Amino acid sequence: MSDHRRKPPQSPGGGRAAARRGAQQQSTPPTSGGRRAANSPSQEPSPGGSAADGASYPGRAAARRAGQGGRRRAENASEGAGAAEGAGGAGGGGRRRTGGGGSGSGPGGRGPARPPKKRFIDYPRWGKTGWRHWMPSWKQVTSLTIAFFGTLVGIAGIAYAMVQIPDENLAAKAENNVYYWDDNTPMIATGGEINRQNVKIDQIPRAMQNAVISAENKTFESDSGVDPLGIARALKNMATGGEVQGGSTITQQYVKNSRLDQSQTVTRKFKELFISIKVGASVKKPVIMAGYLNTSYYGRGAYGIQAAARTYYGVDAVNLDASQCAFLAALLKGPTYYDPAGAVDIDSRATPEANKANSMKRWKWILDEEVTDGRLSPADRAKFTEYPMPGPVKKNAQMAGQIGYLVSLAKSYVVNSTGLKVTSNDLAQGGYQIHTTFNKKKVAELEASIKAVRDKNLKPDTRKDTSGKNTTLDKDGGFVDKFVEFGGASVDPKDGKIVAIYGGTDAVQHFTNNANETGAQVGSTFKPFVLAAAMTHGARDPKGQPEQSDDERTKVSPKSVFSGKNDLEINTYNGEPWINGDTKKPWKQPNDDGESEAKVTLREAMEKSMNSPYVQLGMNVGTDKVHDAAIAAGLLSTPKNGLEDYKNSVTYSIGTSSPSAIRMAGAYATFAAHGTQNDPYSVTSVVKDGAQIYKHEKKSKIAFEANVADTVTDVLQGVVTKGTGKPARLDDGRESAGKTGTTDDNKSAWFVGYTPTLSTSIGMWRLDDKATGKGFLSMYGTAGKAKMHGNSFPAQIWHDYMGQALKGTPKQEFTEPSSDPGEIVYAPGTSPTPTPSQTTPTPTQSTTTKAPTTPTTTAPTSPTGTPTGTPTTPCSPFDWNCNHPTTPGGGSTSPSATTTPTRPGNGGGGGNNNNDSAD
């Protein structure tokens, strides 16, 4: 109906004023009274009513309806109050049915707007008053909870998908190398920054695995890497003082130890959680268990179960019993408070008494828990009633004494001589188990023998030179016992294994290994190689050529006679004087202490350690052949020891080279083994990650005929029984052979000797390791003696050590030579004493020929000792100075004499050369 047909209601009590008031309130929001009007029939008075009847709210409502206009009629009016309501509705003038005239909200009306709708998130709550206005509904709480956990699950899912299992930390991989004595007992674990040796799960006792599961993570075998219930139990027992496993699983601890840093941050904790879940899902439980036990810290510097087993009980992990395993598992709770040795330097409360009580309590508890968990039977548990007290703390100065030298030698052998592609850097990463040839008892005995002699005889801070011969006082301040060094080695002849060495006073103070190459010349201990070369290759024919084949030579017997004169003029093999390249004069060889004999056999010269016969013998044989014999016996030619450099020197035969003590013992062992040579070795096997990657194989070579080697031994026996080596003779009558050695200017002294079962070399010299140039010093006046010989301290040490090392072992005898391996030859001027037939003229002799009356005028002999004819000249054919005069600068063209060194002194070996080689 259009607006112009609608008439405002005519209320007697309201009139136009009421209409105006209704129009003014069109935009006013409905009040509570309005709400009541909307929900109940209108109370407006009927046309015939009094003013009092519509005096309150219904009148206003009607006025508003009047202001809105319209002729709504009420339908279905009822009687009484219902009719009145209907009339009131009609008063509204509307023809349409309304929900209640009070609201005035019909179509086309301009009354107040409807109530606003509820918000999507109804908070504060609509339509509530008081505290209910601020209290979320249960629907809201439920929705928020679901949303919160849903978000967490989503974030966790994304994080799990994004997280990657990191590689193991380098620190977790770092291990030590373990070195073993020859009886396979551990010598030392060293080589890496961390004392750890990782082992595989099959080398870890099941008892150890059971102990840590019962103590640390009972659900390890079934959980997913984390254990929420375990965390809850840990929190509960922390509050109540109970003692159960920690909240972290074994997987979490493994991840923390091996793949994360050790910071205590929330970020790291979350990483640990997610990585542990992923590790638990992707890595097998045995791998996790092995990783955990290999990376955990057990105290005393030991990381991993293998290092812990050796540190506390001196055994490999695989040999631990259940009681020891429970003890080590207790340490995982914190070695500071569970190591019975105490740790008062870390915490004053961690006394040995308190720690032992803690350890015993937890050890017992772990064993009981294993029974409860079904991991240990009650019967087995009953066996372990005594607390497995570990050994004392071992200081980390284990490299001191001889151990450092032994480790250095074995390490060098692994790198250089095993054929493995293992470098020093590889060894530095650790993880190798190196089984050596070193005998713990013999190493200790060798060290004790040297220490006893040194401590008894040397006074480095007080004794000064009284000999007047020491030419190096400016370097040692006159203290002739200062800077004295000893070196030694002991080798088994049957296979070459090095059973003992002496490298110096202390490996952490004196860094040069004296058992290896030091530059100390070996002197007359080299002479047996000259004799072996003479019996093997033979002397050259004076009329032949320098490059003679062996079948054109004459093999020499130890009974051969040479001149033993002091300052003997040395000739080349063909009788010409050997000219010193520096002085341009013939070389004259002195003997030690000026000893001189006109004639001497090679055997006697060896016993008396005379130089001139063996220098001349070396020239006759050729120093190149002497060199070959020395190398065949087992000496190692290196750039540092002079064997190659001086092999053409006139004095090469008397030891101007400087091979190591190890190699000297090994070379003499070749004579003890009847000419069979075995290279000295110090490592029997190498194991890595539980697998053997190297095993020593004996590789023997024939250096000399057995008869030659046995003859050398027979000659060297005479040195010990009646020659310069008598101080080395063993007290129990055991057969031994050996040779003394002293070098020019008394700068070194040696004794090298052997029995059928053991070969040992002992050297002595003076060398200031810290001095510039490191030149060797003379030993005149050392220990109060005018001169230091090989038969003094070196022979005494050899005697003392060998007596202890062989004590209780069966006595064995040397094999007698089967025959003389050479012919008796006579050097010029040493022909045999003439027989009557040679001194009396025969009918065929010329009466004008003067019969020889002295050995120097007898008929010359061939290299075989057979006379070659009657002399026809007034001087002997072997008097080369008479028949073959030379001029300075002349000399032989023999390759064996092409080098012209200066007078033998230190032989260029004065440097402190530490050879890191196969020795």
C-alpha positions, 0 to 999 in steps of 0.5 A: 500500500502506498504511503499516501493512503496510510494514516497515522493512528489517532490516539486520544492520549498521544496526539501529534506529540506522540507521533513526533516522538515516535518519528524521532526514535526511528533510528534508536536501537531497540532496548530491552523493552523493545525486545519485549514488544517484539516477543509479545502482543501490543498493549496499545489501548483501544479507541474507546479506552482511557488515557491511562490504559495506554499511558506507558510503553504500548503507547509509544510503540503505537506512536512509532507505528503511526510515524511509520504510516501504513494501515495494517489491520490485525487479522484473526482478532480474539476476544478479551485480551486477544481482541485488544491485542488484535485492535492494537495490531490494527492500530498499527494500520498494517494489512500484513501479518507481523510477528508482533506489532511492537517491533514495527519491522514490517516491509516498507517500515522504517523502524529500528534494525534487527539485532547484529549476528554473532561473530565467527569467533564469538569471544568475548561471548555474545549474549553472556554477562558476568564471568560467562562473558569471558569464559570460552565455550567448550567448543572453542576450547576443543577447537583450539586444542585440536588446532594447536596439536594439529599445528604441532604435528604439521610442524613436526612432520615438516621438520622430520621431512627436512632433517637429514642425518648428519655425518659422524663427527671427526671427533667420533671417528678419531681413534688411537692405534693399539700396539701389542707386545710379542705375547699379544698383550697391549703395550700402548694405545696412542697415535690419535688425539683421542684414546679410542679404538672402535670395535664391531658389535661382535667384539662387544660382549652381550653382557655389556650390551645387557648392562647398558640396556638395563641401566640406561634404556630398557625399551631400546630394542623396541622403541623408535629412538625416543621414549616419552614414557622414559622421559616421564619416568626420569622426571618423576624419579628425579623428583622422588630420588629414585634411581632408574635409567635416564630420560634419553634413549641409547639412540639419542645418546649415540646421536649426541655423541657422534653426530651433534655438538655438545651444546646444551641449547633448545635448538640442539635438543630439537635436532637430537630428537628428530635425528634420533627418530630418523636414526631409530627408523633407518639404522639397525639396533646393533649398529646403534649399540656399537656406535653408542658404546664406541663413542661414550666416555668412560673416564681416565681419558678412555673413549669407547668400550675397547679403550675402557676395557684396556684402561681399567682392566688391561684386557680387550673388550671381548674378554670382559665378564658380566661383573666388569661390564656392570662396572663400566656401565655404571661409569656412563652415569658420570666417571667423575663420581663413579670412578673409584680412583676419585676425581678431586681435581674436578670436584672436591666431593669426588673422593676415592671413598665417595666414588667407590661407594657410588660405583659399588651401589650402582654396580650392584643395582645394574646386576639386579636390574639385569635379573629383573629384566631377564637379561641375567639369570639369578644363578649367574648373578650369584657368581658376582658378589665381589666388586671388580676393583679396576687397576690403578690410574695409568698416567699418559706418560706412557711414551716415556722410556723405551716405549716411544722408540718402540712405537716409532720403529713399528710405525715406521715399519708399517708405513715403509715395509709392509706394502700397505698403502698406509701413510703417517696421516692414516695412522694419525687417524687411528684405528689400527691394532699393530702387533709387534715383535718386541719382547717386554722382558728383553726390552726391560733387561736391555734398558736395565743393563745399559742404565746400570753401566751408565749410572755406575761409571759416568759422572756427566756434571763433574768429570773432566778430561785428564787424558790430554787427547780430547780435542773437543773441549770447547764443545763439551766444556771439558766434561768428558762424561757429558753427552754420552749416548748408548744404542742397542738392538737384539734380533732373533737369527731364525727369522729376523724379528727385533725382540728388543731395542734401546733408543736412548735414555727417554723417548720424551727427552732424547728424540733420536732413536739410537737403535736406528741410524745415528751417524756413529761409525761402526769401526772394526765390527765391519771386518767380518764382512771383509772376511766373508767377501774374501772367502766368497769372492776371493782375492784378485790375481795381481797380474789380472784385470780389475774386473775379474770374474769370481773364477779368476780369483783365489778364495782366501782362508782365515789362515792366510798371512798378512802384514800386521805392521803399524802404519803399513803402506797399503797397495792396490790389488796389483801391488801399486801403492794406493795414493791418498787423493788429498796428500798425494802420498801413499796411504799408511794404515795405523793400528789401534794403539800402535800395535805392530806385527810383521806377520799375522793370520787373518784369524789372529788379526780379527782376534787382536782387531788389527786394522792393516791386514784387513785394509789390505785384504779389502784392497785385494778382494775389492771394496766393492765386493766387501760392500756386496757382502755387507749388503748380502748379510743384511746391512741397508744402504741409505743416503745417510749411513755412508755404505754407498758413498765410502765403498771405494774408500781405502778404509771402507773395510774397517767401518767408516760407514754408519749402519744402524744398531738394528742392521748390525745385529741383523747382519751378524744374525746371518752368520748365526743362521749359517748364511741365511739372511732375514731382514729385521722386522718389528711388526707381525700383523696389522688389524683394522676394523676387526680384519687382518690387513697385514701378516708378516711372511718370512722371506729368507735369502742365502747370503753366504754358503753355510761353510763360509758363514760357519767359518766367520762364526768360528773366527769370531768365537776366538775373538770372545774366547781369547781376543779383544772380546773376552769381557763379553764371554758369558758366565754360563759357558754358553758359546758366543761369537762377536767383534769389538769396534773402535773408530778414529779419534775415539768417537764411537765404540761397539760390540756386536755378538751373537749366540745361536739363538740371539744376536745383539749390537751395542754402540756408544758415542758422544753427541750433543743433539742440541749443538749446531752441526751435531758433530761427534765428540771424542771419548778420551778420558770418558769414565776416567779411561784414557780411551774408550774401546769396544771391549769396555762398556759395550762388551760389558753391557752385551755380557750383562744383557745376554746373560739375562735374556738367555737365562733359563733357555737351552744352551746351543752350540755353533756348527763347526765349519765343514772345511776351510772355504779358501786357500792360504795366501801370503801377502807381500813380505809374509811368505812362509819361513824357508825350508832347508831345501830353499836355503841350501843351493841345489845342483841346478841353482846358479852359484851366482844367485844369492840364496834367500836368508830371510822371509823378505828374500825368499822366492815369491809365491803365487796367490795359492802359496806355491813358489813360482821360481828362483829370484833373478834380481837383487830384491824380492819381486814383491818389493813393489817400491823396489821394482815398481817405483811410482810418482806422486799422483799415480795409483791404480785405475781399479774401480775399487780405489777411484775414491780418494777420501781424506784420512778416515775420521768421522767419514762424513757420518758426523751428522745426527741422521735419524733414519725413519726406514725399514729398520 
